[in-house]
Amino acid sequence: MNTKGQSYPKSIILRVVYFKLRFTLSYRDVEEIMKMRGVHVDHATIQRWVYKFTPFIELEMKKRKGRVRTSWRLDETYIKVKGIWCYLYRVADKLGNTVDFLLTRKRQRMSAQSFLIKAINNNCRPRVINIDKSGSNTAAIKVYNKRSFSKIKIRQCKYLNNIVEQDHRFIKWRIQNGLGFISFESARRTLSGIEVVHMVRKNQMVRPGVTMFKSFCKLAD
């Protein structure tokens, strides 16, 4: 992660970004915490750091994430962006490990299909995907099977999706104290950072650090 040209050292930037992504804090909360530690940094600067450096951290996590199982649980949850409900597609394996995620503006077959392709390209082709009764998710898997000559099994068992539905709560809890997202891209980047920290929390990194924060810092090496 290149922090050249910034007014603060990399160690400070990483700590500030980690605080925002890990805990249920507003940008002003993080500003106050850093002030108590003798570091004066404006909340708008913190917001710019999260926006700028989170994509790099997400990319590094893709390289260092451990393999996931081939039995997936796919579901979506609602996230409000600039007063409009958007859809956060998420999939976890049978052990609860995060497979992938994607924020979309609409809940439709093309959105579900884009997410499915992204998840498979970044991870592996699953043997079975458990979904709810969503027609868009069903159609997306069927189209993928047809176009790629795959045989991904579609399973609709409500209780099996409890794993990913419970996992949604951490993400929703993390953003509840904020003032809301002002743009789709800002929401996408912030949520990707929260997801990465959540994966670190679930020990999904290959060769992690001795603590969660040190593991997070490894992603910025």
C-alpha positions in Angstrom: 0.0 0.0 0.0 1.7 3.2 -1.2 1.1 6.1 1.3 3.7 8.4 -0.4 2.6 12.0 -0.3 0.4 11.6 2.7 0.9 13.9 5.7 0.8 11.1 8.2 3.0 7.9 8.5 1.7 4.6 7.2 1.3 3.2 10.7 -1.2 6.0 11.7 -3.2 5.6 8.5 -3.5 1.8 9.0 -4.6 2.2 12.6 -7.2 4.8 11.7 -8.6 2.8 8.8 -8.7 -0.4 10.9 -10.6 1.4 13.7 -13.2 2.5 11.2 -13.6 -0.9 9.5 -13.4 -3.0 12.7 -15.6 -1.2 15.2 -19.0 0.5 15.1 -17.6 4.0 15.0 -18.5 7.1 13.0 -15.6 9.0 11.3 -16.0 11.7 14.1 -15.6 9.0 16.7 -12.4 7.8 15.2 -11.2 11.4 15.0 -11.9 11.8 18.7 -10.1 8.5 19.6 -7.0 9.5 17.7 -7.1 13.0 19.3 -7.0 11.2 22.7 -3.9 9.4 21.5 -2.2 12.7 20.6 -2.9 12.4 16.8 -4.9 15.2 15.3 -6.5 14.1 12.1 -9.8 15.4 10.6 -12.7 13.1 10.1 -12.9 14.1 6.4 -9.3 12.9 6.0 -10.1 9.6 7.6 -13.0 9.2 5.2 -10.6 9.8 2.2 -8.2 7.2 3.6 -10.8 4.6 3.8 -12.0 5.4 0.3 -8.5 5.4 -1.2 -6.8 2.5 0.5 -9.6 -0.1 1.0 -9.5 -1.3 -2.6 -5.8 -2.2 -2.2 -6.5 -4.1 1.0 -9.4 -6.0 -0.6 -7.1 -7.0 -3.5 -4.5 -8.3 -1.1 -7.0 -10.3 0.8 -8.0 -12.1 -2.4 -4.4 -13.2 -2.8 -4.0 -14.3 0.8 -7.4 -15.8 1.6 -7.5 -19.5 2.4 -9.5 -21.9 0.3 -13.2 -22.2 0.9 -15.4 -25.3 0.8 -17.5 -26.2 -2.2 -20.8 -26.2 -0.4 -22.1 -22.6 -0.5 -24.9 -20.6 1.1 -26.0 -17.6 -1.0 -28.2 -14.8 0.2 -28.6 -11.0 0.0 -29.3 -8.3 2.5 -30.4 -4.6 2.2 -28.1 -1.6 2.5 -29.4 2.0 2.2 -27.2 4.2 0.0 -28.2 7.9 -0.3 -31.7 7.1 0.8 -32.2 4.2 -1.7 -32.1 0.5 -0.9 -29.4 -1.4 -2.6 -28.5 -5.1 -2.3 -25.5 -6.7 -0.8 -25.0 -10.2 -2.2 -23.0 -12.5 0.1 -22.1 -16.1 0.1 -20.5 -18.2 2.8 -19.3 -21.8 2.8 -20.7 -24.5 5.1 -18.2 -23.6 7.8 -19.3 -19.9 7.8 -16.2 -18.6 6.0 -16.9 -15.7 3.7 -16.6 -16.7 0.0 -17.4 -13.4 -1.7 -19.7 -10.3 -1.7 -21.0 -7.8 -4.1 -23.1 -4.6 -3.7 -25.6 -4.0 -6.5 -28.2 -1.4 -7.2 -30.9 -3.9 -8.2 -32.0 -7.3 -7.2 -32.4 -9.2 -10.5 -31.0 -12.1 -12.4 -28.2 -10.1 -14.0 -27.0 -8.9 -10.6 -27.1 -12.4 -9.2 -25.3 -13.7 -12.2 -22.6 -11.1 -12.0 -22.1 -12.0 -8.3 -22.0 -15.7 -9.1 -19.4 -15.3 -11.8 -17.3 -13.0 -9.5 -17.4 -15.5 -6.6 -16.5 -18.5 -8.8 -13.6 -16.6 -10.5 -12.2 -15.4 -7.2 -12.5 -18.8 -5.5 -13.6 -22.1 -7.0 -16.6 -23.7 -8.7 -19.0 -24.9 -6.0 -20.5 -28.4 -5.9 -23.8 -27.1 -4.4 -25.3 -23.7 -3.6 -28.1 -23.4 -1.0 -30.4 -20.4 -1.7 -33.8 -19.2 -0.6 -36.8 -19.1 -3.0 -35.4 -16.2 -4.9 -36.2 -16.6 -8.6 -33.2 -14.4 -9.7 -30.7 -16.6 -7.8 -32.2 -19.7 -9.2 -32.2 -18.3 -12.8 -28.6 -17.1 -12.4 -27.3 -20.5 -11.4 -29.2 -22.2 -14.2 -27.9 -19.8 -16.8 -24.3 -20.3 -15.5 -24.7 -24.1 -15.6 -25.9 -23.9 -19.2 -23.3 -21.5 -20.5 -20.3 -23.2 -18.8 -21.5 -26.8 -19.0 -21.4 -27.0 -15.3 -23.6 -29.1 -12.9 -23.8 -26.9 -9.8 -26.6 -28.3 -7.7 -29.3 -25.9 -6.5 -30.6 -26.6 -3.0 -33.4 -24.8 -1.3 -33.3 -25.6 2.4 -34.2 -22.6 4.6 -32.4 -23.6 7.8 -29.1 -24.2 6.0 -29.0 -20.5 5.1 -29.0 -19.5 8.8 -25.2 -19.4 8.5 -25.1 -16.6 6.0 -28.1 -14.8 7.4 -26.5 -14.7 10.9 -23.3 -13.5 9.2 -25.2 -10.5 7.7 -25.8 -9.2 11.2 -22.1 -8.3 11.7 -22.1 -6.2 8.5 -25.4 -4.5 9.4 -24.2 -3.9 12.9 -21.0 -2.3 11.7 -22.7 0.5 9.7 -25.6 1.3 12.1 -23.9 4.2 13.8 -22.9 6.0 10.6 -24.7 8.8 8.9 -25.3 6.7 5.8 -23.5 6.4 2.6 -23.3 9.4 0.3 -22.6 7.5 -2.9 -22.7 4.0 -4.3 -18.9 3.8 -4.8 -18.2 5.0 -1.2 -20.6 2.3 0.1 -19.0 -0.3 -2.1 -15.5 0.5 -0.9 -16.4 0.8 2.8 -18.4 -2.4 2.8 -15.5 -4.3 1.1 -13.2 -3.1 3.9 -15.6 -4.2 6.6 -15.9 -7.6 4.8 -12.1 -8.0 4.7 -11.8 -7.3 8.4 -14.6 -9.7 9.1 -12.6 -12.4 7.1 -9.5 -11.6 9.2 -11.6 -12.0 12.3 -12.7 -15.4 11.1 -9.1 -16.5 10.6 -9.4 -16.8 6.8 -5.9 -15.4 6.0 -3.1 -17.7 5.1 -0.2 -17.0 7.5 -1.9 -14.4 9.6 -0.3 -12.1 12.2 -0.3 -12.8 15.9 -3.3 -10.4 16.4 -6.1 -9.2 14.2 -4.5 -5.8 13.7 -1.2 -7.3 12.7 -3.0 -9.5 10.3 -4.7 -6.5 8.8 -1.3 -4.6 8.6 0.1 -7.6 6.6 -2.4 -6.8 3.9 -0.8 -3.4 3.5 2.8 -4.6 3.2 
